[in-house]
Amino acid sequence: MASAMRPQLAALLVLLLASPAATRLASAAGACAGEKFPAGRTYATCEDLPKLGASLHWTYDAPTSSLSVAFVAAPAGPGGWVAWGLNPTGEGMAGAQALVALKGSGAAAPAVKTYNITGYVPLGAKSTPIAFPATDLAADVAGSKIRMYGKLKLTAGMKAVNHVWQVGSSVTGGAPDKHAFAADNLAAKSKLVLAGKASGAAATAPTPSPAPEAGGPAAGAGGSDSGAAASLAPTGGKSASAAVATAGVSAPALLVLALVGLLATV
């Protein structure tokens, strides 16, 4: 009886591994975890953000309230920009404390600037101070993507904070031009939940979906609202890919191990 079951279980294993769901899980699990950073840049946690093809890599050191991050995304245009930030006062653009990497023209490394987003107004070419002191700011280009690095000194005891991200297509005079307002642009925000451990383990939690904000930038307005987009809608919680990647084992691999164990017992 046991010997007769083994071919059937083996066939089941092949079918499951060949299924579209298994293929998607394998691909997703390897996305952010497969990012190779320059020497000296390692992070305890990574998550594939569900909008704009972005990912966030971070290590949170609770005793020092220090958050080291690498934000990875492709700008919306060859000479564009990417942005990520924390918003301790709300869920949208207003109040965001943003890091913005501007690629611009030429082969030089992207410039990283800080912006305190106080409202729906164009940003200038100069950085403005943000609520979380930022150090180690840098950026590089990997293929079509910009990778932006930084370290933020958070408020002591902070356990969760809203975060937003955005991409733009162009830079003018050293300032980020306005980004698009497509559905994905408006949905690029969530809540970053920081674990109370120095290990850097963390997760994101979903936020309720708000109605579009009134009084946002008009379509013809010049400049930018920085990267942390206005009228941002929520993203989901921590992705399954991030959970699997954090564990260091892909979903299909776990399935193989489970079925191999089952075959060994029959």
C-alpha positions in Angstrom: 0.0 0.0 0.0 2.8 2.4 1.0 4.8 1.7 -2.2 1.7 2.2 -4.3 1.1 5.7 -2.8 4.6 6.9 -3.5 4.2 7.5 -7.3 1.0 9.3 -6.6 2.6 11.6 -4.1 5.5 12.2 -6.4 3.2 13.2 -9.2 1.3 15.5 -6.8 4.6 17.1 -5.9 5.5 17.8 -9.5 2.0 19.3 -10.2 2.2 21.6 -7.1 5.7 22.9 -8.0 4.7 23.5 -11.5 1.5 25.4 -10.6 1.3 29.2 -11.2 0.8 29.9 -7.5 4.1 28.1 -6.7 5.9 30.0 -9.4 4.5 33.4 -8.2 5.5 32.6 -4.6 9.0 31.6 -5.6 9.4 34.7 -7.7 8.1 37.0 -4.9 10.1 35.4 -2.2 13.3 36.1 -4.0 12.6 39.7 -5.0 13.8 42.0 -2.1 15.9 39.2 -0.6 17.9 38.9 -3.8 19.0 42.5 -3.8 22.8 42.8 -3.6 24.1 46.0 -2.0 27.6 47.3 -1.9 30.0 46.0 0.7 29.2 47.2 4.2 25.4 47.7 3.5 23.4 44.9 5.1 19.9 45.0 6.6 18.0 42.7 8.9 14.6 42.9 7.2 13.3 43.6 3.7 9.9 43.9 2.3 8.6 44.2 -1.3 6.2 47.2 -1.1 3.0 46.5 -3.0 3.0 49.7 -5.2 5.4 51.2 -7.7 7.7 48.2 -7.8 9.6 49.4 -4.7 11.2 47.6 -1.8 12.4 48.7 1.6 15.3 47.2 3.5 15.9 48.2 7.1 17.5 47.5 10.5 16.0 49.0 13.6 18.2 49.3 16.7 15.7 49.9 19.5 18.2 50.9 22.2 19.5 53.8 20.1 16.2 54.4 18.2 18.2 54.2 15.0 16.7 53.1 11.7 19.0 52.3 8.9 17.2 52.0 5.5 17.7 51.3 1.9 14.8 52.2 -0.4 14.9 50.7 -3.9 12.6 51.8 -6.8 12.8 52.8 -10.4 12.1 56.5 -11.2 9.2 57.1 -13.5 11.7 58.5 -16.1 15.4 58.3 -17.0 16.2 61.6 -15.3 13.7 61.2 -12.5 13.6 60.7 -8.7 12.5 58.3 -6.0 11.4 59.2 -2.4 10.6 57.5 0.9 9.7 59.0 4.2 8.1 58.7 7.6 5.0 60.7 8.6 4.6 61.0 12.3 1.5 63.2 12.1 -0.7 61.8 9.4 -1.1 59.3 6.6 -0.6 61.4 3.4 2.0 63.8 2.0 1.5 66.6 4.5 3.7 66.0 7.5 6.0 63.5 5.8 9.7 63.7 6.6 11.2 62.6 3.3 14.4 61.4 1.8 14.5 62.1 -2.0 17.2 60.8 -4.4 17.3 62.8 -7.6 19.0 61.2 -10.6 18.9 64.1 -13.0 21.1 64.0 -16.1 24.6 62.7 -16.5 26.4 59.7 -15.0 26.9 61.2 -11.5 25.4 59.3 -8.5 22.0 60.5 -7.5 21.9 63.4 -5.0 20.0 62.7 -1.8 18.0 65.5 -0.2 15.7 65.8 2.8 12.4 67.6 2.8 9.9 68.4 5.5 6.6 68.3 3.5 4.4 70.9 5.1 1.7 71.1 2.5 0.9 70.9 -1.2 3.5 73.3 -2.5 6.4 72.8 -5.0 9.7 71.9 -3.5 12.9 73.8 -3.9 16.4 72.7 -4.9 17.7 72.9 -1.3 17.1 70.4 1.5 15.0 71.3 4.4 15.6 70.0 8.0 13.4 67.0 9.0 12.2 65.9 12.3 14.4 62.8 12.3 18.1 63.6 12.1 19.4 62.0 9.0 23.0 60.7 8.4 24.9 58.5 6.0 22.7 59.7 3.1 23.8 58.3 -0.3 22.4 56.7 -3.4 23.5 54.6 -6.4 22.0 53.2 -9.6 21.4 49.5 -10.2 20.1 48.9 -13.7 16.9 50.9 -14.0 16.5 51.4 -10.2 17.8 54.0 -7.7 18.9 52.6 -4.3 18.8 55.3 -1.6 20.5 54.8 1.7 20.2 56.6 5.0 20.1 56.4 8.8 17.4 58.1 10.8 17.3 58.9 14.5 13.8 58.2 15.6 11.9 59.4 18.7 12.8 57.2 21.7 10.1 54.5 22.3 8.6 54.8 18.8 7.0 51.5 17.9 5.1 52.3 14.7 4.9 55.1 12.2 3.3 55.8 8.9 5.6 55.6 5.9 5.1 56.8 2.3 7.1 56.4 -0.9 6.9 57.8 -4.4 8.6 58.1 -7.9 8.8 60.9 -10.3 9.9 61.3 -13.9 12.0 64.5 -14.0 14.1 67.0 -12.1 14.3 70.7 -12.9 17.0 73.0 -11.4 17.9 70.4 -8.8 14.3 70.1 -7.5 11.9 67.1 -8.0 9.1 67.8 -10.5 5.6 66.7 -9.7 4.8 62.9 -9.9 1.9 61.3 -11.6 -1.4 60.7 -9.8 -2.2 57.3 -11.1 -3.8 54.7 -8.8 -0.5 53.2 -7.7 1.0 56.6 -7.0 -2.0 57.4 -4.7 -1.7 54.0 -3.0 1.9 54.2 -2.0 1.7 54.4 1.8 1.4 52.1 4.8 2.3 51.8 8.5 5.8 50.6 9.5 5.7 48.6 12.7 9.0 48.5 14.5 9.8 45.6 16.8 11.1 46.3 20.2 14.3 44.4 19.5 17.7 45.3 18.2 17.4 42.5 15.7 15.6 44.7 13.2 12.6 42.4 12.8 9.6 44.5 11.8 6.4 44.4 9.8 3.9 46.7 8.1 0.3 46.9 9.0 -2.5 48.0 6.7 -4.2 51.4 7.0 -7.8 52.2 6.3 -8.5 53.6 2.8 -9.3 57.3 2.9 -11.2 59.3 0.3 -9.0 61.5 -2.0 -7.8 64.6 -0.2 -9.3 67.9 -1.2 -7.1 70.8 -2.0 -4.2 68.7 -3.4 -1.9 70.0 -6.1 -3.7 70.9 -9.4 -2.7 68.9 -12.4 -1.0 71.9 -14.0 0.8 73.1 -10.9 4.6 73.4 -11.3 7.2 71.8 -9.0 6.5 68.8 -6.9 5.0 67.6 -3.7 8.2 65.7 -3.1 7.9 62.1 -3.3 5.7 61.5 -0.4 2.5 61.8 -2.5 -0.6 63.7 -1.7 -3.9 61.8 -1.2 -2.1 58.5 -0.7 -4.2 55.4 -0.3 -3.2 52.4 1.8 -1.2 49.4 1.0 -1.7 46.0 2.5 0.2 44.5 5.4 3.5 42.7 5.3 3.6 40.7 2.2 3.8 36.9 2.1 7.0 37.3 0.1 8.6 39.3 2.8 7.7 36.8 5.5 9.1 33.9 3.5 12.2 35.8 2.5 12.8 36.8 6.1 12.7 33.2 7.0 15.3 32.5 4.3 13.3 29.6 2.7 11.1 29.9 -0.3 7.5 28.6 -0.3 8.2 25.9 -2.9 11.2 24.7 -0.9 9.0 24.4 2.2 6.5 22.4 0.1 9.2 20.1 -1.2 10.5 19.5 2.3 7.0 18.7 3.6 6.2 16.3 0.8 9.6 14.6 1.0 8.9 14.0 4.7 5.5 12.6 3.8 7.1 10.3 1.2 9.6 9.0 3.8 6.8 8.0 6.2 4.8 6.0 3.8 
